[in-house]
Amino acid sequence: MASLTKSNLPRFTTDIYQNEYLAEGSREVNAIVTVTATGGGTTGGRPLSAPDTTAGSGADAAVVLMVDCSGSMDHPSSIKMRSAREATAAAIDIIRDGVAFAVVAGTHEATEVYPADGTLAVASPATREAAKVALRRLKASGGTAMSTWLAKAEALFLTRRDIGIRHGILLTDGRNEHEEPATLQKVLDRVSGHFTVDCRGVGTDWEVAELRRISSALLGTLDIVAQPADLAEDFRTMMATAMGKQVADVALRVWTPANAVVRFVKLVAPVLEDLTERRTEAAPRAGDYPTGSWGDESRDYHVCVEVPAAAVGNEMLAARISLVVPQDDGTAEVLTQGLVKAVWTDDLASSTRIVPEVAHYTGQAELAEAIQTGLEALRAGDEDLATSKLGAAVRLAHASGNEGTFRLLQKVVDVVDAEEGTVRFRKNVSAEDSHTLDTASTKTKRITKK
């Protein structure tokens, strides 16, 4: 990995939102940590159809496009396969000069379509054009075993150990039918932390939970492209975002004092992702939680720490939150830092005040759980549970101002009273509407900062 210093990184800032006052005997401290990066890579307003040759060297970035070429991509017509080729070509056009890249055809096995020599090509006008010509070899046949696609991507990334930012794009139209779930999990466990992957499902014959499992493990995004004709634009946008990343392997480091325990660390915006079990020990009483790659963006994290109970008047540092990036010499560069405090008080008004940021994101997590449980009940034919859970989701979406999710819910249930969460079960919900709502369930509405 290339050496990184503050001079060639985006500028990071940290804001902490918490109620630091606790009642006597209370132990739980909650904080929303907003991390913002500015001055990193962006598309600079350039047309998405044109590669960016001015945003700096691409030598520290690599991307592998994994395209489902199983037999289902030709059914019920060849439009999915044709659209996949066009979308991949559109994405290739966005790859910045100097970025290493490859295209993999995924079936029950993985085949490198370009450059087809077991390595990564280096983006230039000539290699982009050659890659688009090679896309003609993408044809639908065979089964689906996504672990082989991810293993192939890992092997390709390993041919360039000097590259820091490693990004994959995975497109599929179906289920992972030709391998056991344990096989996929074994590969996910092995490659986690080595590269990120954005997943896209085209049509409605794929399983949301299956692709979420991949995107979650590899810190990427998940979305549905219901209509194949929309693939090209989605791929352009996705690749443009990938080209905007400037620093990889960034970790959220949480230090706590003696006898304090981190209960959880969760990404809560722009999506929900529980990072608690991904902790790696970094130093005495400090642990690192992976955040993936960063460009110009802002994210919110919910950190919960349990501290020793104390008497009124006592004050302590409950946690020190840092964003760090590893260096070649084994040290870590601290990019930004914030403090979480605890003060014990007998003032009831102070100790019971709920910070809007904490309340908001707790509600967003409840919203995601209600949607996913409701849709699972809907698929199982449990109309009463589906109506109850999706009604709760309507109430939570309405209360938090999550208008995007509220509109998606209206396609699945008839809303009688949004404030109370009263809904009527809608018969014959389309697979597209169900998939779209499920996919969007973990996308959060950020709280408006005042």
C-alpha positions as CSV (number, residue, x, y, z in Angstrom):
1,M,0.0,0.0,0.0
2,A,1.3,3.4,-0.9
3,S,2.3,5.7,2.0
4,L,-0.4,8.2,2.9
5,T,0.0,11.5,4.8
6,K,-2.4,14.3,5.7
7,S,-1.1,16.2,2.7
8,N,-2.5,13.8,0.2
9,L,-5.7,12.7,2.0
10,P,-9.1,14.3,2.1
11,R,-9.7,16.6,5.1
12,F,-11.7,14.8,7.8
13,T,-13.7,16.4,10.6
14,T,-15.7,14.9,13.5
15,D,-18.8,16.1,15.2
16,I,-20.2,14.4,18.4
17,Y,-23.9,14.6,19.3
18,Q,-24.7,13.3,22.7
19,N,-26.4,14.0,26.0
20,E,-23.4,13.7,28.3
21,Y,-25.5,13.9,31.5
22,L,-26.4,10.7,33.3
23,A,-28.6,10.0,36.3
24,E,-26.8,8.7,39.4
25,G,-26.1,5.0,38.9
26,S,-26.6,5.1,35.1
27,R,-24.0,3.5,32.9
28,E,-25.0,3.7,29.2
29,V,-23.6,6.5,27.1
30,N,-24.8,7.0,23.5
31,A,-23.4,9.3,20.9
32,I,-23.8,9.9,17.2
33,V,-20.5,10.5,15.5
34,T,-20.6,12.4,12.2
35,V,-17.5,12.1,10.1
36,T,-17.1,14.3,7.1
37,A,-14.4,14.1,4.4
38,T,-13.8,17.0,2.0
39,G,-11.2,17.8,-0.6
40,G,-10.9,14.3,-1.8
41,G,-11.7,12.8,-5.2
42,T,-14.8,13.9,-7.1
43,T,-16.0,13.7,-10.6
44,G,-15.3,17.4,-10.8
45,G,-18.5,18.1,-12.7
46,R,-17.2,16.3,-15.7
47,P,-19.6,14.5,-18.0
48,L,-20.1,10.9,-16.7
49,S,-19.4,9.6,-20.2
50,A,-15.9,11.0,-20.2
51,P,-13.0,9.5,-18.2
52,D,-11.3,11.8,-15.8
53,T,-7.6,12.2,-16.5
54,T,-7.2,15.3,-14.3
55,A,-8.2,14.0,-10.8
56,G,-4.7,12.7,-10.1
57,S,-3.0,9.4,-10.6
58,G,-5.1,6.2,-10.7
59,A,-2.2,4.0,-9.8
60,D,-3.5,3.4,-6.3
61,A,-6.9,2.2,-7.4
62,A,-8.3,-1.0,-9.0
63,V,-11.8,-2.1,-10.0
64,V,-13.1,-5.5,-11.1
65,L,-16.5,-5.8,-12.8
66,M,-18.3,-9.1,-12.1
67,V,-21.1,-9.7,-14.6
68,D,-23.6,-12.5,-14.2
69,C,-23.5,-14.6,-17.4
70,S,-25.7,-17.5,-16.2
71,G,-28.3,-19.0,-18.4
72,S,-31.1,-16.9,-16.8
73,M,-29.6,-13.7,-18.2
74,D,-31.1,-14.8,-21.6
75,H,-34.6,-15.4,-20.2
76,P,-37.3,-14.5,-20.9
77,S,-35.4,-12.6,-23.6
78,S,-31.8,-11.6,-24.3
79,I,-32.5,-8.0,-23.2
80,K,-30.8,-8.5,-19.8
81,M,-27.6,-9.8,-21.3
82,R,-27.5,-7.1,-23.9
83,S,-28.2,-4.4,-21.2
84,A,-25.4,-5.9,-19.0
85,R,-22.9,-5.6,-21.8
86,E,-24.0,-2.0,-22.5
87,A,-23.9,-1.1,-18.8
88,T,-20.4,-2.6,-18.4
89,A,-19.2,-0.7,-21.4
90,A,-20.6,2.5,-19.9
91,A,-18.8,1.8,-16.6
92,I,-15.5,1.2,-18.4
93,D,-15.8,4.6,-20.0
94,I,-15.8,6.2,-16.5
95,I,-12.6,4.4,-15.4
96,R,-9.9,7.0,-14.8
97,D,-6.6,6.7,-16.7
98,G,-4.1,4.8,-14.6
99,V,-6.7,2.7,-12.7
100,A,-6.1,-1.0,-12.9
101,F,-9.2,-3.0,-14.0
102,A,-10.6,-6.3,-15.2
103,V,-13.9,-7.8,-16.4
104,V,-15.1,-11.2,-15.1
105,A,-17.9,-13.3,-16.5
106,G,-19.7,-15.1,-13.6
107,T,-21.5,-18.4,-13.9
108,H,-21.0,-21.5,-11.9
109,E,-17.4,-20.6,-12.3
110,A,-15.5,-17.3,-13.0
111,T,-13.8,-16.4,-16.3
112,E,-11.7,-13.3,-16.8
113,V,-13.0,-11.7,-20.0
114,Y,-10.5,-8.8,-20.0
115,P,-7.5,-8.6,-20.0
116,A,-7.8,-12.4,-19.8
117,D,-4.2,-13.0,-18.8
118,G,-4.7,-13.4,-15.0
119,T,-3.7,-9.7,-14.4
120,L,-5.3,-6.3,-14.2
121,A,-5.2,-4.0,-17.2
122,V,-4.2,-0.3,-16.8
123,A,-6.9,2.1,-18.0
124,S,-6.1,4.2,-21.0
125,P,-8.0,5.1,-24.2
126,A,-6.6,1.9,-25.8
127,T,-7.4,-0.5,-23.0
128,R,-10.9,0.9,-22.4
129,E,-11.6,0.3,-26.1
130,A,-10.1,-3.2,-26.1
131,A,-12.2,-4.0,-23.0
132,K,-15.4,-2.9,-24.7
133,V,-14.6,-5.1,-27.7
134,A,-14.0,-8.1,-25.3
135,L,-17.5,-7.6,-23.9
136,R,-18.8,-9.3,-27.0
137,R,-17.6,-12.5,-25.5
138,L,-20.2,-12.1,-22.6
139,K,-22.8,-14.7,-23.4
140,A,-25.4,-16.3,-21.2
141,S,-24.9,-20.0,-20.2
142,G,-24.3,-22.1,-17.1
143,G,-25.3,-21.7,-13.4
144,T,-24.6,-19.3,-10.6
145,A,-21.9,-19.6,-7.9
146,M,-21.0,-16.2,-6.7
147,S,-18.2,-17.3,-4.4
148,T,-16.1,-18.1,-7.5
149,W,-16.7,-14.6,-8.8
150,L,-15.4,-13.1,-5.6
151,A,-12.5,-15.5,-5.4
152,K,-11.5,-14.5,-9.0
153,A,-11.7,-10.8,-8.0
154,E,-9.5,-11.4,-5.0
155,A,-6.9,-13.3,-7.1
156,L,-6.8,-10.4,-9.6
157,F,-6.4,-7.7,-6.9
158,L,-3.6,-9.8,-5.4
159,T,-1.6,-9.3,-8.6
160,R,-1.2,-5.7,-7.6
161,R,-0.3,-5.6,-3.9
162,D,0.8,-1.9,-4.3
163,I,-2.8,-0.8,-4.9
164,G,-4.7,0.6,-1.9
165,I,-8.3,1.2,-3.2
166,R,-9.8,-2.1,-4.4
167,H,-13.4,-2.0,-5.6
168,G,-15.7,-4.5,-7.1
169,I,-19.0,-4.2,-8.9
170,L,-21.3,-7.3,-9.0
171,L,-24.3,-7.7,-11.2
172,T,-26.7,-10.6,-11.0
173,D,-30.3,-11.4,-12.0
174,G,-30.8,-14.6,-10.0
175,R,-30.2,-16.7,-6.9
176,N,-26.9,-18.3,-5.9
177,E,-28.2,-21.7,-6.7
178,H,-25.2,-23.7,-7.6
179,E,-23.3,-23.7,-4.3
180,E,-24.1,-24.1,-0.6
181,P,-24.5,-20.9,1.5
182,A,-21.6,-22.1,3.6
183,T,-19.3,-22.0,0.5
184,L,-20.2,-18.4,-0.2
185,Q,-19.7,-17.5,3.5
186,K,-16.3,-19.1,3.6
187,V,-15.1,-16.9,0.7
188,L,-16.7,-13.8,2.2
189,D,-14.9,-14.4,5.5
190,R,-11.6,-14.8,3.6
191,V,-11.9,-11.7,1.3
192,S,-13.6,-9.3,3.8
193,G,-11.4,-6.3,4.3
194,H,-9.5,-7.0,1.1
195,F,-11.8,-5.1,-1.2
196,T,-15.3,-3.5,-1.3
197,V,-18.2,-4.6,-3.5
198,D,-21.3,-2.8,-4.8
199,C,-24.1,-5.3,-5.7
200,R,-26.9,-4.7,-8.2
201,G,-29.8,-7.0,-8.8
202,V,-31.5,-6.7,-12.2
203,G,-35.1,-7.8,-12.4
204,T,-36.8,-9.5,-9.5
205,D,-35.7,-13.1,-9.5
206,W,-32.7,-12.5,-7.2
207,E,-32.8,-12.6,-3.4
208,V,-32.4,-9.3,-1.5
209,A,-31.0,-11.0,1.6
210,E,-28.4,-12.9,-0.5
211,L,-27.0,-9.8,-2.1
212,R,-27.2,-7.9,1.1
213,R,-25.1,-10.6,2.7
214,I,-22.3,-9.9,0.1
215,S,-22.6,-6.1,0.1
216,S,-22.7,-6.0,3.9
217,A,-19.6,-8.3,4.4
218,L,-17.7,-6.2,1.8
219,L,-18.8,-2.8,2.9
220,G,-20.5,-1.9,-0.4
221,T,-23.9,-0.8,-1.6
222,L,-26.9,-2.7,-2.6
223,D,-29.7,-1.7,-5.0
224,I,-32.2,-3.0,-7.5
225,V,-32.3,-2.1,-11.2
226,A,-35.8,-3.4,-12.0
227,Q,-35.6,-2.5,-15.7
228,P,-32.6,-3.7,-17.7
229,A,-32.7,-0.5,-19.7
230,D,-31.7,1.4,-16.6
231,L,-28.5,-0.5,-16.0
232,A,-26.2,1.7,-18.0
233,E,-27.0,4.9,-16.1
234,D,-26.8,3.1,-12.8
235,F,-23.4,1.6,-13.7
236,R,-22.1,5.1,-14.8
237,T,-23.1,6.6,-11.5
238,M,-21.7,3.7,-9.5
239,M,-18.4,3.8,-11.3
240,A,-18.2,7.6,-11.0
241,T,-18.6,7.2,-7.2
242,A,-15.9,4.5,-7.1
243,M,-13.5,6.8,-9.0
244,G,-14.1,9.5,-6.4
245,K,-12.6,7.4,-3.6
246,Q,-9.2,8.7,-2.4
247,V,-8.3,6.6,0.6
248,A,-8.9,3.0,1.6
249,D,-8.7,0.8,4.7
250,V,-9.9,3.6,6.9
251,A,-11.0,2.5,10.4
252,L,-13.1,4.1,13.2
253,R,-10.9,3.6,16.3
254,V,-12.8,3.6,19.7
255,W,-10.7,3.9,22.9
256,T,-12.4,3.5,26.2
257,P,-11.0,3.9,29.8
258,A,-10.5,1.0,32.2
259,N,-13.7,-0.9,33.1
260,A,-15.7,0.6,30.2
261,V,-17.1,-1.6,27.5
262,V,-18.1,-0.8,23.9
263,R,-21.6,-2.2,23.5
264,F,-22.0,-1.5,19.8
265,V,-20.7,0.5,16.9
266,K,-23.1,1.0,14.0
267,L,-23.0,2.9,10.7
268,V,-26.4,4.6,10.7
269,A,-26.2,7.0,7.7
270,P,-26.3,6.8,4.7
271,V,-27.2,3.2,5.4
272,L,-27.5,0.9,8.4
273,E,-24.6,-1.5,9.0
274,D,-23.7,-3.1,12.4
275,L,-19.9,-3.0,12.7
276,T,-19.7,-4.3,16.3
277,E,-18.5,-7.9,15.5
278,R,-15.9,-6.6,13.1
279,R,-13.7,-5.1,15.8
280,T,-10.0,-5.7,15.7
281,E,-7.8,-4.9,18.7
282,A,-5.6,-1.9,17.9
283,A,-4.0,-1.0,21.2
284,P,-4.7,-1.4,24.9
285,R,-8.5,-0.6,25.4
286,A,-8.8,0.5,21.7
287,G,-10.4,-1.3,18.8
288,D,-10.7,-0.6,15.1
289,Y,-14.0,-0.9,13.2
290,P,-13.7,-1.0,9.3
291,T,-15.3,1.8,7.3
292,G,-13.9,1.0,3.8
293,S,-12.9,3.7,1.3
294,W,-13.7,7.4,1.4
295,G,-14.0,10.3,-1.1
296,D,-16.0,13.5,-0.5
297,E,-18.8,12.4,1.8
298,S,-20.3,12.4,5.3
299,R,-21.3,9.4,7.4
300,D,-23.0,9.0,10.8
301,Y,-22.0,6.3,13.4
302,H,-23.9,5.3,16.6
303,V,-21.5,4.4,19.4
304,C,-22.8,3.0,22.6
305,V,-20.4,2.6,25.6
306,E,-21.1,1.2,29.1
307,V,-19.1,2.9,31.8
308,P,-18.7,2.2,35.5
309,A,-21.5,3.8,37.5
310,A,-20.6,6.9,39.5
311,A,-22.0,9.4,42.0
312,V,-23.4,12.8,41.3
313,G,-20.8,15.3,40.4
314,N,-18.4,12.8,38.8
315,E,-17.2,13.3,35.3
316,M,-15.2,11.1,32.9
317,L,-14.1,10.6,29.3
318,A,-16.3,7.7,28.1
319,A,-14.6,7.2,24.7
320,R,-12.2,8.8,22.3
321,I,-13.3,8.3,18.7
322,S,-10.7,8.6,16.0
323,L,-10.6,8.0,12.2
324,V,-7.3,6.3,11.3
325,V,-5.6,5.0,8.3
326,P,-2.7,2.4,8.5
327,Q,0.8,3.4,7.3
328,D,3.5,1.2,5.8
329,D,5.6,1.2,9.0
330,G,2.7,-0.4,11.0
331,T,1.6,2.9,12.6
332,A,-1.7,4.6,12.0
333,E,-2.3,8.2,10.8
334,V,-5.0,9.9,12.9
335,L,-7.2,11.8,10.5
336,T,-9.7,13.3,13.0
337,Q,-10.8,12.8,16.6
338,G,-13.7,13.5,18.9
339,L,-14.5,12.9,22.6
340,V,-17.5,11.3,24.2
341,K,-18.1,12.4,27.8
342,A,-20.1,11.3,30.8
343,V,-21.2,13.6,33.7
344,W,-23.4,12.3,36.5
345,T,-26.1,14.7,37.7
346,D,-29.2,14.8,39.9
347,D,-30.9,17.2,37.6
348,L,-33.8,15.2,36.1
349,A,-34.3,17.5,33.1
350,S,-30.6,17.2,32.1
351,S,-30.3,13.4,32.5
352,T,-33.5,12.6,30.7
353,R,-33.0,14.8,27.7
354,I,-33.0,12.7,24.5
355,V,-30.6,14.0,21.9
356,P,-32.5,14.3,18.5
357,E,-29.7,12.6,16.6
358,V,-29.7,9.5,18.8
359,A,-33.5,9.3,18.8
360,H,-33.7,9.7,15.0
361,Y,-31.3,6.9,14.2
362,T,-32.7,4.5,16.7
363,G,-36.0,5.1,14.9
364,Q,-34.4,4.4,11.5
365,A,-33.1,1.1,12.8
366,E,-36.6,0.2,14.0
367,L,-37.9,1.2,10.6
368,A,-35.6,-1.2,8.8
369,E,-36.5,-4.1,11.1
370,A,-40.2,-3.5,10.7
371,I,-39.9,-3.4,6.9
372,Q,-37.8,-6.6,6.7
373,T,-40.0,-8.5,9.1
374,G,-43.2,-7.3,7.5
375,L,-42.0,-8.4,4.0
376,E,-40.8,-11.7,5.3
377,A,-44.3,-12.3,6.8
378,L,-45.9,-11.2,3.5
379,R,-43.9,-13.8,1.6
380,A,-44.8,-16.4,4.2
381,G,-48.5,-15.6,3.8
382,D,-48.9,-14.2,7.4
383,E,-51.2,-11.3,6.6
384,D,-51.8,-10.2,10.2
385,L,-48.0,-9.9,11.0
386,A,-47.3,-8.3,7.7
387,T,-49.9,-5.6,8.2
388,S,-48.8,-5.0,11.8
389,K,-45.1,-4.6,10.9
390,L,-45.6,-2.6,7.7
391,G,-48.1,-0.3,9.6
392,A,-45.3,0.3,12.2
393,A,-43.0,1.0,9.4
394,V,-45.4,3.6,7.9
395,R,-45.6,5.3,11.3
396,L,-41.8,5.4,11.7
397,A,-41.2,6.6,8.2
398,H,-43.8,9.4,8.6
399,A,-42.5,10.5,12.0
400,S,-38.8,10.7,10.8
401,G,-39.6,12.4,7.5
402,N,-38.2,9.5,5.5
403,E,-40.4,10.4,2.5
404,G,-38.6,8.1,0.1
405,T,-39.3,5.0,2.2
406,F,-42.8,6.2,2.9
407,R,-43.6,6.4,-0.8
408,L,-42.3,2.8,-1.3
409,L,-44.4,1.6,1.5
410,Q,-47.5,3.1,-0.1
411,K,-46.9,0.7,-3.1
412,V,-47.2,-2.2,-0.7
413,V,-49.9,-1.2,1.7
414,D,-52.8,1.3,1.6
415,V,-52.2,3.9,4.2
416,V,-55.3,4.8,6.3
417,D,-53.5,6.9,9.0
418,A,-49.8,7.6,8.7
419,E,-49.4,9.1,12.1
420,E,-51.0,6.1,13.8
421,G,-49.5,3.5,11.4
422,T,-52.9,2.2,10.4
423,V,-52.8,0.4,7.0
424,R,-54.8,-2.0,5.0
425,F,-53.1,-5.1,3.5
426,R,-52.8,-4.8,-0.3
427,K,-53.4,-7.9,-2.4
428,N,-51.2,-8.8,-5.3
429,V,-48.2,-6.7,-4.4
430,S,-45.7,-6.8,-7.3
431,A,-42.4,-8.5,-6.9
432,E,-40.7,-5.2,-8.1
433,D,-42.3,-3.1,-5.4
434,S,-41.5,-5.7,-2.7
435,H,-37.9,-6.0,-3.9
436,T,-37.5,-2.2,-4.1
437,L,-38.8,-1.7,-0.6
438,D,-36.7,-4.5,0.9
439,T,-33.6,-3.1,-0.8
440,A,-34.2,0.4,0.4
441,S,-35.0,-0.7,4.0
442,T,-31.5,-0.1,5.2
443,K,-31.1,3.3,3.5
444,T,-31.6,6.0,6.1
445,K,-32.9,9.5,6.1
446,R,-30.2,11.7,7.6
447,I,-31.3,14.0,10.4
448,T,-31.4,17.7,9.4
449,K,-28.7,19.5,11.3
450,K,-29.9,22.8,12.8
